[in-house]
Amino acid sequence: MSRGLCLYLALAVLSGTLLALHFRWGAVLFVLLLLSLFLRKMTRTIPILSFLFVTLSFLNTFQEKHQQSRISPQDEPSSLRVSIDDIPTIDGSSFVSLVTLQKENEKVLMRHYFSSKEEKKTFAKLRPGYVCRVNGTFIEPEQNKNPNLFNYKDHLSHGGVYWILEVQAFEDCADNSSWKHNLTRLRFQGLKKIEQEFPASTVGITQALLFGETGMIKEDTMKAFRELGVVHLLAISGLHVGLLFAFLHYFLLRVGITREVSSWLLIAFLLCYIVLTGGSPSVVRASSMLIVLILTRKAAGKISVMDSLAVVFLLLVLYDPFSVYNVGFQLSFLVSFSLVMSSGTILKASSSLRQLCSVTIVAQLSSLPVVIYHFYEFPLIGFLTNLLYVPLFSIFILPMAIVVYFFMTFSSAEWILSLYQTLLDGIQWISSILPSLPFSTMVMGRPHFLFLLCYLILIYCVFVGMEKKRAFIPVGWLIVFTSFHLFMNAFHPYGEIVFIDVGQGDATLIDLPYNRGTYLIDAGGEVQFPKEKWEEKKDPFSVGEDIVVPFLKSRGITSIDTLILTHGDLDHIGGAEAVLEEMRVGDILISPGSQAKAEVEKLVRMARTKRIPVKEAMYPHTWRGDEDGLHIVSPLDDRYEGNNDSLVLYGEIGSKKWLFTGDLEKEGEREFNRTFDLPVDVLKVGHHGSKTSTTEEFLDELDPAVAVISAGETNRFGHPHPDVMKRLESRGLTIYNTGRNGAVTYRFWYKKGTFSAHLP
């Protein structure tokens, strides 16, 4: 009864929370809860308590969801007192920290940009617990401006943060630490010790294993571990907590401390360890479960592992309903629940190897829905790599990291540090090679709600089949459904043209129905400005890696038939390198003579190493696209002179006639008018709406109904120019601007289509 009660109350809390936050999932879970209670013919106590908890969690979550900020932002900078709550992040010329406004008692994200190297050194002395008086203004966090991608504003709001405090000046700072701040400082000191005393190649992984901090891990290493399905090993997992707990328990008993005292010491350690490791979901879950198990046994009771998992889940979600949005929280509890439910099957395995295989299969399958929803791809190789990496990290890497750290605290440990470095370097080298193996990763895109629900049902059927030793049929159905999912990604009956928001740049996806063609016109990029060494970020933002490639993967796209690079400016081709690295590209079209630019030449060399054909295209180049194909209508000669020699594309797609102009300016527009007389329904406005483009004569000749401008919000160039906007508005055009509207999508089905903007 106890197990059933705890589990049903946890499910009740989850369904009530989801009913308030995400109605569809809440409704599905609530129906399943009712169905289960009915089929199992539960006594009245459990259904009544379940309904009470559904109501309680719904009201609690609904109230928190509609909680409003108490801050009234002002245009002018104001003087504020803030308490630094977390370890500040200093990266390049920026200082970022989570702080609490003392007057309003509200959390905000504080951001400050250094004016000099000396100021950066001064700020390195700030620690958690400092109270500072600052002058600053409040700005709203940016929303996600492309479908499916990470939403920073929602991420902050789920943590109760609604504003970014842009600080212009610090007046004074004083130390006002609490016990929690002191623990956070210990974490900070530990991270600094590793950064200063460990070899550079080991710093990131060691910090992750000991303190749950992944910020120093190289992006290549993180990407490789993610593609291998073992990125969870770079976070402190429940297994790590369990191993450390067992070691300390054994040590305390061996030194003569009684079980009663040692249990209280271990509870205190677990509470402190949560703070020391940054409060990651897996550590909170594992530590809380151990505390619940210890306390219930002290109360002369006995509670199962499933009960402790359910109780911890129930308490955490009631305390913070928005934690259900956290990816780590979802993975930690879903995988743990699946392993506990499958423990009977796992323990029945005849050997340790079979048990390890069973654990790996259960963990990988249970994580599949969460992984493909958030990361759009599933590491098939993870079934193999987890068999190798989990024992390696649990038996060798983690214990060595702990031993090396404590040895270096009291004395020199050169020999073991050298061995540790050699082992980690070898693992990172192997990890960089394995993802290149064929079929190591399966890109699946972000599945629709119904697809995700089907995955959950089928995976549940696989687990039931494993328990009854009849898993062959459900596994077959799971494979068939996955194949159908991949088929629909490639052969969907609708087509799309998406003007991706890449800030101040261009990137347009043309995805034709029934796999008739996938084209990418430009790939965005950043215009680089000279910086001093101290201003450079450890992991600078990349439009290609952080926007274009994730967006393509979220659509289930793995190959581009033709990549068209209209001209050599970085805001159009800067992201192409990431596309060539991550996607299969059929061929590349460039403007004649543009290879004279170093950036284009670099991409051409990269394409040649990957055996991707690169062609110089000009009028009248054409290739098969939709019904009437796509055509290059400019340039007309092979002399490259910049913007006016952009590749300009014309074609009829989805019953509309399109003109994609690159950075064409008025001289190129005049040449176009003299050469062609083409009807245009949709105009991609040239050069981001610059004053030197989109002339009256050009608009008179084309007479479009829709204009799309690709420009960055509040960009330094003032695009789109007011004169251009006036010309477009005076003609009554429907105008979309990625800077204001985010990604702009035209979805069509046969001869019918509609425009939509990600931000209305």
LUMNU-538726 format. One record per residue (C-alpha): x, z, y; residue in three letters. Coordinates in steps of 0.05 Angstrom, whole numbers, padded with zeros to 5 digits, always signed. Layout:
N
XZYALA ...
END
This chain:
760
+00000+00000+00000MET +00056+00018+00048SER +00090-00049+00039ARG +00025-00087+00048GLY +00007-00046+00109LEU +00074-00056+00145CYS +00076-00130+00130LEU +00004-00143+00152TYR +00013-00103+00216LEU +00076-00144+00232ALA +00037-00209+00220LEU -00020-00182+00262ALA +00027-00168+00320VAL +00058-00237+00313LEU -00010-00272+00312SER -00035-00233+00372GLY +00029-00248+00411THR +00026-00322+00394LEU -00048-00326+00412LEU -00028-00305+00483ALA +00036-00346+00487LEU +00024-00408+00444HIS -00048-00413+00424PHE -00042-00466+00369ARG +00010-00427+00329TRP -00027-00362+00341GLY -00093-00392+00317ALA -00060-00419+00253VAL -00027-00352+00237LEU -00091-00313+00252PHE -00131-00358+00205VAL -00078-00349+00150LEU -00079-00274+00162LEU -00155-00272+00154LEU -00152-00316+00092LEU -00099-00272+00060SER -00138-00208+00074LEU -00201-00240+00043PHE -00167-00268-00019LEU -00129-00204-00034ARG -00192-00162-00024LYS -00156-00110+00018MET -00187-00042+00030THR -00220-00032+00097ARG -00161+00007+00127THR -00112-00052+00128ILE -00161-00104+00159PRO -00184-00054+00212ILE -00112-00036+00231LEU -00093-00109+00230SER -00148-00127+00279PHE -00128-00069+00324LEU -00056-00093+00325PHE -00077-00165+00339VAL -00118-00141+00398THR -00062-00094+00422LEU -00008-00146+00419SER -00053-00199+00451PHE -00070-00155+00510LEU +00002-00131+00517ASN +00030-00202+00516THR -00024-00230+00561PHE -00008-00177+00613GLN +00067-00191+00609GLU +00056-00266+00612LYS +00018-00260+00678HIS +00066-00210+00708GLN +00089-00234+00776GLN +00154-00224+00814SER +00152-00171+00869ARG +00203-00209+00911ILE +00181-00247+00973SER +00237-00297+00987PRO +00257-00311+01059GLN +00290-00371+01089ASP +00344-00330+01124GLU +00397-00290+01084PRO +00379-00217+01078SER +00420-00155+01062SER +00407-00127+00992LEU +00435-00074+00946ARG +00446-00097+00875VAL +00471-00064+00811SER +00513-00106+00765ILE +00483-00096+00695ASP +00522-00144+00651ASP +00592-00171+00644ILE +00601-00221+00701PRO +00619-00292+00683THR +00674-00322+00725ILE +00682-00396+00710ASP +00718-00442+00757GLY +00695-00428+00828SER +00631-00392+00807SER +00613-00319+00796PHE +00548-00306+00757VAL +00519-00240+00735SER +00453-00209+00717LEU +00437-00155+00769VAL +00381-00108+00788THR +00355-00104+00860LEU +00354-00030+00874GLN +00296-00031+00924LYS +00250-00076+00884GLU +00276-00053+00815ASN +00274-00125+00791GLU +00325-00166+00753LYS +00353-00229+00784VAL +00410-00276+00768LEU +00464-00269+00822MET +00509-00329+00837ARG +00567-00335+00884HIS +00617-00391+00897TYR +00689-00373+00915PHE +00721-00402+00976SER +00793-00389+00953SER +00836-00371+00894LYS +00850-00302+00925GLU +00775-00287+00929GLU +00768-00305+00855LYS +00822-00255+00837LYS +00787-00201+00878THR +00721-00212+00841PHE +00756-00206+00774ALA +00757-00131+00787LYS +00681-00123+00788LEU +00653-00088+00727ARG +00584-00070+00699PRO +00558-00009+00737GLY +00583-00030+00806TYR +00532-00027+00862VAL +00544-00078+00917CYS +00512-00095+00984ARG +00506-00170+00991VAL +00477-00222+01038ASN +00439-00277+01003GLY +00378-00320+00994THR +00331-00329+00935PHE +00320-00396+00902ILE +00277-00414+00842GLU +00312-00433+00777PRO +00309-00506+00760GLU +00257-00531+00711GLN +00273-00577+00654ASN +00264-00647+00680LYS +00268-00684+00614ASN +00221-00677+00554PRO +00245-00632+00497ASN +00309-00609+00530LEU +00329-00537+00547PHE +00286-00506+00601ASN +00329-00459+00642TYR +00272-00432+00684LYS +00231-00412+00622ASP +00293-00382+00590HIS +00304-00336+00650LEU +00230-00318+00657SER +00226-00298+00584HIS +00279-00246+00602GLY +00240-00222+00663GLY +00284-00261+00713VAL +00246-00304+00763TYR +00297-00316+00819TRP +00369-00336+00829ILE +00403-00297+00885LEU +00452-00343+00921GLU +00502-00296+00953VAL +00538-00317+01016GLN +00577-00253+01028ALA +00594-00186+00995PHE +00597-00127+01043GLU +00620-00071+00998ASP +00619-00049+00925CYS +00623+00020+00894ALA +00625+00045+00822ASP +00560+00078+00799ASN +00565+00073+00723SER +00517+00100+00671SER +00531+00112+00597TRP +00505+00042+00581LYS +00550+00011+00634HIS +00609+00048+00604ASN +00594+00019+00535LEU +00588-00050+00566THR +00656-00038+00599ARG +00686-00022+00531LEU +00660-00089+00508ARG +00690-00122+00569PHE +00757-00088+00556GLN +00756-00110+00484GLY +00742-00182+00503LEU +00799-00180+00554LYS +00847-00150+00503LYS +00833-00207+00455ILE +00839-00259+00510GLU +00906-00232+00533GLN +00940-00212+00467GLU +00914-00261+00414PHE +00938-00333+00406PRO +00895-00381+00446ALA +00868-00417+00385SER +00840-00352+00356THR +00810-00320+00419VAL +00741-00351+00417GLY +00725-00339+00344ILE +00754-00268+00346THR +00712-00249+00406GLN +00651-00277+00370ALA +00664-00239+00306LEU +00679-00172+00338LEU +00638-00171+00402PHE +00586-00227+00394GLY +00615-00267+00453GLU +00618-00343+00442THR +00636-00364+00512GLY +00710-00374+00497MET +00700-00417+00435ILE +00721-00488+00447LYS +00664-00537+00452GLU +00694-00580+00397ASP +00697-00521+00349THR +00626-00499+00366MET +00600-00570+00357LYS +00636-00577+00289ALA +00608-00510+00263PHE +00539-00530+00287ARG +00543-00597+00251GLU +00567-00561+00188LEU +00509-00512+00189GLY +00555-00452+00193VAL +00549-00436+00268VAL +00514-00371+00248HIS +00582-00346+00225LEU +00606-00347+00297LEU +00554-00295+00314ALA +00553-00224+00287ILE +00504-00230+00229SER +00466-00178+00189GLY +00519-00187+00135LEU +00574-00168+00184HIS +00535-00106+00206VAL +00522-00086+00134GLY +00596-00094+00114LEU +00619-00052+00174LEU +00565+00001+00161PHE +00586+00006+00087ALA +00660+00012+00106PHE +00647+00067+00158LEU +00600+00105+00110HIS +00652+00104+00056TYR +00707+00125+00105PHE +00666+00184+00132LEU +00651+00210+00062LEU +00724+00203+00041ARG +00749+00245+00099VAL +00703+00301+00080GLY +00643+00293+00126ILE +00577+00311+00094THR +00524+00259+00081ARG +00477+00293+00131GLU +00527+00291+00188VAL +00554+00222+00170SER +00483+00193+00172SER +00473+00218+00244TRP +00542+00192+00264LEU +00524+00124+00234LEU +00458+00122+00273ILE +00496+00137+00337ALA +00547+00083+00319PHE +00493+00031+00306LEU +00460+00045+00373LEU +00526+00039+00409CYS +00544-00023+00369TYR +00482-00059+00393ILE +00507-00051+00465VAL +00580-00066+00447LEU +00560-00133+00417THR +00515-00155+00474GLY +00449-00140+00439GLY +00446-00205+00398SER +00381-00211+00356PRO +00417-00209+00289SER +00454-00144+00308VAL +00391-00112+00336VAL +00352-00131+00273ARG +00405-00108+00223ALA +00423-00044+00260SER +00350-00025+00271SER +00333-00037+00198MET +00390+00009+00176LEU +00367+00063+00226ILE +00295+00058+00199VAL +00320+00064+00127LEU +00363+00125+00144ILE +00309+00161+00183LEU +00254+00150+00131THR +00298+00177+00076ARG +00313+00238+00120LYS +00238+00249+00125ALA +00235+00254+00049ALA +00202+00186+00046GLY +00222+00120+00016LYS +00214+00053+00049ILE +00231-00015+00022SER +00276-00066+00056VAL +00214-00110+00069MET +00179-00051+00101ASP +00238-00036+00146SER +00242-00110+00166LEU +00168-00110+00183ALA +00171-00045+00222VAL +00231-00069+00264VAL +00197-00136+00277PHE +00132-00101+00298LEU +00167-00054+00346LEU +00212-00108+00377LEU +00155-00156+00390VAL +00110-00102+00419LEU +00168-00081+00464TYR +00186-00152+00485ASP +00135-00206+00466PRO +00178-00261+00496PHE +00232-00248+00444SER +00193-00294+00397VAL +00219-00352+00440TYR +00292-00333+00426ASN +00324-00381+00375VAL +00369-00327+00347GLY +00309-00280+00339PHE +00269-00334+00302GLN +00326-00352+00255LEU +00346-00279+00242SER +00277-00256+00222PHE +00255-00319+00186LEU +00317-00324+00143VAL +00317-00249+00129SER +00244-00250+00110PHE +00255-00309+00063SER +00315-00276+00030LEU +00279-00210+00020VAL +00218-00246-00009MET +00263-00286-00055SER +00307-00228-00075SER +00275-00222-00143GLY +00292-00295-00159THR +00362-00288-00130ILE +00379-00225-00170LEU +00355-00257-00235LYS +00410-00310-00230ALA +00459-00305-00287SER +00523-00305-00246SER +00550-00289-00177SER +00559-00363-00163LEU +00486-00377-00180ARG +00464-00320-00135GLN +00506-00348-00078LEU +00476-00417-00089CYS +00406-00387-00089SER +00419-00349-00024VAL +00447-00412+00008THR +00387-00454-00012ILE +00337-00403+00012VAL +00373-00391+00078ALA +00382-00466+00093GLN +00311-00486+00075LEU +00279-00428+00113SER +00319-00445+00176SER +00302-00520+00173LEU +00238-00518+00217PRO +00272-00476+00271VAL +00336-00517+00271VAL +00303-00585+00277ILE +00255-00560+00331TYR +00310-00533+00375HIS +00370-00577+00357PHE +00336-00640+00331TYR +00383-00649+00271GLU +00394-00615+00205PHE +00463-00607+00172PRO +00455-00632+00101LEU +00527-00612+00088ILE +00507-00540+00104GLY +00485-00530+00032PHE +00558-00540+00012LEU +00595-00511+00071THR +00557-00446+00068ASN +00579-00437-00004LEU +00651-00441+00020LEU +00650-00411+00090TYR +00605-00350+00079VAL +00651-00317+00027PRO +00712-00339+00066LEU +00689-00306+00130PHE +00659-00245+00096SER +00718-00230+00050ILE +00777-00253+00091PHE +00765-00274+00164ILE +00721-00216+00188LEU +00763-00160+00155PRO +00827-00192+00181MET +00798-00196+00251ALA +00781-00122+00250ILE +00849-00102+00220VAL +00889-00145+00269VAL +00850-00118+00329TYR +00860-00045+00310PHE +00933-00056+00290PHE +00947-00087+00357MET +00915-00027+00392THR +00967+00020+00364PHE +01028-00023+00346SER +01054-00093+00337SER +01022-00135+00282ALA +01060-00200+00288GLU +01062-00217+00214TRP +00988-00207+00201ILE +00970-00239+00268LEU +01010-00300+00248SER +00975-00303+00181LEU +00907-00295+00216TYR +00924-00351+00265GLN +00946-00398+00209THR +00882-00386+00170LEU +00837-00397+00231LEU +00875-00459+00253ASP +00866-00488+00183GLY +00792-00473+00183ILE +00782-00505+00251GLN +00822-00567+00229TRP +00780-00576+00166ILE +00717-00564+00206SER +00735-00620+00253SER +00741-00669+00195ILE +00681-00652+00152LEU +00626-00673+00202PRO +00653-00744+00200SER +00634-00751+00127LEU +00575-00798+00116PRO +00505-00766+00113PHE +00533-00698+00134SER +00478-00691+00186THR +00407-00717+00189MET +00378-00729+00259VAL +00303-00715+00256MET +00281-00707+00328GLY +00235-00653+00353ARG +00176-00655+00305PRO +00103-00654+00326HIS +00064-00590+00315PHE +00030-00617+00253LEU +00096-00641+00223PHE +00126-00572+00235LEU +00067-00539+00202LEU +00074-00585+00141CYS +00148-00567+00135TYR +00131-00493+00134LEU +00077-00502+00081ILE +00122-00546+00037LEU +00182-00499+00043ILE +00136-00440+00023TYR +00114-00481-00038CYS +00187-00493-00056VAL +00201-00417-00054PHE +00140-00403-00098VAL +00164-00457-00145GLY +00233-00426-00148MET +00202-00359-00166GLU +00161-00391-00222LYS +00219-00436-00243LYS +00177-00498-00227ARG +00208-00520-00162ALA +00218-00593-00181PHE +00150-00618-00157ILE +00149-00582-00088PRO +00221-00603-00076VAL +00200-00675-00090GLY +00142-00669-00041TRP +00189-00640+00011LEU +00237-00699+00002ILE +00179-00749+00007VAL +00152-00716+00070PHE +00221-00715+00102THR +00230-00789+00086SER +00162-00803+00118PHE +00182-00764+00180HIS +00247-00804+00187LEU +00208-00869+00174PHE +00159-00852+00230MET +00217-00838+00278ASN +00243-00908+00267ALA +00179-00948+00257PHE +00131-00914+00305HIS +00075-00962+00327PRO +00082-00947+00401TYR +00138-00967+00449GLY +00168-00929+00506GLU +00209-00942+00569ILE +00238-00877+00595VAL +00275-00869+00660PHE +00316-00807+00641ILE +00330-00757+00695ASP +00406-00754+00698VAL +00412-00728+00769GLY +00446-00776+00816GLN +00454-00834+00767GLY +00418-00883+00722ASP +00398-00882+00649ALA +00339-00920+00621THR +00316-00921+00549LEU +00277-00980+00521ILE +00250-00963+00452ASP +00207-01019+00424LEU +00153-01008+00370PRO +00164-01018+00296TYR +00239-01013+00304ASN +00243-01081+00340ARG +00298-01056+00385GLY +00328-00995+00420THR +00366-01008+00484TYR +00399-00962+00535LEU +00412-00987+00605ILE +00468-00943+00633ASP +00482-00872+00611ALA +00486-00831+00674GLY +00548-00793+00695GLY +00579-00751+00749GLU +00620-00774+00808VAL +00683-00733+00803GLN +00713-00701+00866PHE +00784-00674+00868PRO +00789-00600+00850LYS +00844-00549+00848GLU +00862-00519+00780LYS +00828-00453+00794TRP +00762-00489+00810GLU +00758-00525+00743GLU +00706-00499+00693LYS +00725-00483+00622LYS +00668-00527+00595ASP +00645-00572+00652PRO +00575-00601+00651PHE +00570-00671+00621SER +00510-00715+00632VAL +00524-00753+00568GLY +00534-00692+00523GLU +00483-00646+00556ASP +00426-00694+00575ILE +00429-00765+00548VAL +00451-00753+00475VAL +00406-00691+00465PRO +00348-00731+00494PHE +00360-00789+00447LEU +00366-00742+00387LYS +00302-00706+00407SER +00267-00773+00397ARG +00299-00782+00329GLY +00343-00838+00355ILE +00409-00847+00319THR +00428-00918+00338SER +00427-00961+00400ILE +00422-01036+00387ASP +00451-01054+00455THR +00483-01010+00508LEU +00480-01045+00576ILE +00529-01019+00628LEU +00505-01051+00692THR +00570-01039+00731HIS +00631-00994+00734GLY +00608-00935+00776ASP +00614-00867+00742LEU +00542-00847+00757ASP +00521-00904+00711HIS +00574-00904+00657ILE +00602-00833+00657GLY +00557-00811+00600GLY +00572-00873+00557ALA +00631-00840+00522GLU +00586-00787+00492ALA +00536-00840+00470VAL +00591-00879+00435LEU +00615-00815+00401GLU +00546-00792+00376GLU +00506-00856+00366MET +00514-00920+00325ARG +00519-00975+00378VAL +00508-01048+00358GLY +00541-01080+00418ASP +00557-01068+00492ILE +00542-01113+00551LEU +00583-01107+00614ILE +00586-01144+00680SER +00640-01199+00682PRO +00705-01174+00711GLY +00684-01101+00711SER +00740-01084+00661GLN +00785-01083+00722ALA +00757-01013+00735LYS +00795-00960+00695ALA +00731-00925+00673GLU +00703-00989+00642VAL +00770-01007+00610GLU +00771-00938+00577LYS +00702-00949+00547LEU +00721-01019+00523VAL +00783-00991+00487ARG +00740-00937+00455MET +00689-00989+00432ALA +00744-01031+00401ARG +00770-00972+00361THR +00699-00964+00334LYS +00692-01039+00322ARG +00635-01046+00371ILE +00631-01116+00402PRO +00636-01117+00478VAL +00609-01177+00514LYS +00612-01199+00587GLU +00542-01221+00605ALA +00514-01261+00663MET +00456-01308+00677TYR +00428-01339+00634PRO +00447-01291+00578HIS +00387-01268+00536THR +00374-01232+00471TRP +00313-01217+00429ARG +00275-01158+00455GLY +00200-01155+00458ASP +00151-01213+00456GLU +00186-01256+00507ASP +00255-01224+00502GLY +00300-01193+00555LEU +00340-01235+00603HIS +00402-01225+00647ILE +00384-01254+00715VAL +00445-01230+00753SER +00504-01236+00766PRO +00508-01311+00773LEU +00584-01316+00772ASP +00642-01282+00737ASP +00674-01250+00798ARG +00664-01174+00800TYR +00651-01147+00870GLU +00617-01081+00857GLY +00544-01063+00865ASN +00519-01133+00877ASN +00548-01156+00811ASP +00507-01105+00772SER +00474-01132+00709LEU +00401-01143+00728VAL +00351-01148+00672LEU +00282-01181+00671TYR +00231-01181+00615GLY +00160-01171+00594GLU +00150-01107+00555ILE +00084-01074+00539GLY +00043-01126+00578SER +00082-01111+00642LYS +00138-01150+00675LYS +00199-01108+00690TRP +00260-01116+00735LEU +00318-01068+00725PHE +00365-01076+00784THR +00424-01029+00773GLY +00456-01017+00841ASP +00437-01084+00870LEU +00439-01085+00946GLU +00411-01131+00999LYS +00463-01187+00990GLU +00447-01189+00915GLY +00373-01186+00930GLU +00378-01247+00976ARG +00415-01285+00921GLU +00360-01266+00872PHE +00306-01290+00919ASN +00341-01357+00929ARG +00349-01368+00854THR +00286-01340+00822PHE +00211-01337+00831ASP +00191-01284+00781LEU +00128-01240+00781PRO +00145-01166+00775VAL +00098-01109+00758ASP +00149-01052+00755VAL +00212-01049+00798LEU +00269-01002+00783LYS +00291-00993+00855VAL +00364-01013+00867GLY +00420-00965+00883HIS +00377-00902+00877HIS +00337-00921+00939GLY +00396-00931+00985SER +00383-00958+01055LYS +00424-01019+01036THR +00375-01041+00982SER +00301-01056+00971THR +00293-01099+01033THR +00226-01123+01062GLU +00241-01195+01039GLU +00257-01172+00968PHE +00192-01132+00963LEU +00152-01190+00993ASP +00180-01237+00940GLU +00169-01191+00880LEU +00104-01157+00901ASP +00109-01101+00849PRO +00054-01051+00834ALA +00100-00994+00811VAL +00169-00972+00837ALA +00214-00924+00800VAL +00273-00890+00835ILE +00328-00856+00796SER +00361-00805+00842ALA +00385-00734+00841GLY +00343-00679+00874GLU +00374-00659+00941THR +00433-00706+00929ASN +00488-00710+00981ARG +00475-00784+00995PHE +00404-00774+01020GLY +00373-00820+00967HIS +00321-00846+00969PRO +00328-00864+01043HIS +00266-00852+01087PRO +00265-00925+01108ASP +00261-00948+01035VAL +00205-00898+01021MET +00168-00924+01082LYS +00173-00996+01058ARG +00147-00977+00989LEU +00091-00932+01015GLU +00067-00983+01065SER +00052-01031+01008ARG +00011-00980+00970GLY +00057-00979+00909LEU +00055-00924+00857THR +00122-00890+00867ILE +00160-00848+00817TYR +00224-00811+00834ASN +00264-00776+00778THR +00291-00727+00830GLY +00220-00703+00843ARG +00182-00723+00780ASN +00235-00714+00727GLY +00236-00765+00671ALA +00187-00822+00680VAL +00157-00852+00616THR +00116-00914+00603TYR +00085-00911+00534ARG +00049-00972+00508PHE +00009-00992+00448TRP +00001-01068+00440TYR -00025-01091+00508LYS -00043-01023+00536LYS +00004-00972+00567GLY +00006-00913+00614THR +00058-00882+00660PHE +00071-00807+00659SER +00119-00762+00696ALA +00150-00700+00663HIS +00137-00661+00728LEU +00071-00682+00760PRO 
END
